[in-house]
């Protein structure tokens, strides 16, 4: 038996609909067809609708939020403290299967770890609270360098930074080494803490993280800093003040004993 073989070629229609669906994923057939006609294509509406349905474009298409273009900024160590801070999140899991996120903040000038804060969830409001706590202790930076994570691009953090006149410097998507200082810090933290221990709860993780942070700031030798620790390379005013006060108190105690 012989059957009629259609000679229709819908490849051009398929390519055009695929292009429109990629550029405008939230629009429907009516706008697609109007755009096709405005571009001069004379395809029949029934034909375009048939191809549209065959491609199952009437189903809701999942699409990612687009990130605006990010400018490339050179990774340079600032000359003084509180000029540029770097922030990043890390992920791990407790022994009972619960996921945890850890916020790391460091000063790019002397590579000092300013915060290592784990939590079961980390909304943008909690991130702002950590920055406000650091503001009370050591002040705020002029610039914050971070990636395009949901907490960092949130309206909450952006509004707070705008109010505090802090510039947010985002890295380009897919290029983590544009924030290389914090990436190197993350490697040490994962090797020394996350991969070395098994945690039952946040209290254990937070306790070991604080111990690691103190050891890193006071004893870790940085080759780029002349093999000095962060606080040895460039201590903060408060640390210098308390160190001198402790020395004075110790001398007075020695004189009293003698």
ABEGO torsion letter per residue (X at the ends): XBBBBBABBAAAAAAAAAAAAAABAABBAAAAAAAAAAAGBABBAAAAAAAAAAAGAABBBBBBBBBBBBBBBBBBBBABBGABBBBBBBBBBBAAGBBBBBBBBBBAAAGBBABBBBBABBBAAAAAAAAAAAAAAAEBBABBBBBABAAAABAAAAAAAAAAGBBBBBBBBGBAAABAAAAAAAAAAAAAAAAABBBABAAAAAAAAAAAAAAAAAABBBAAAGGBBAAAABBBAAAAAAAAAAAAAAAAAAAAAX
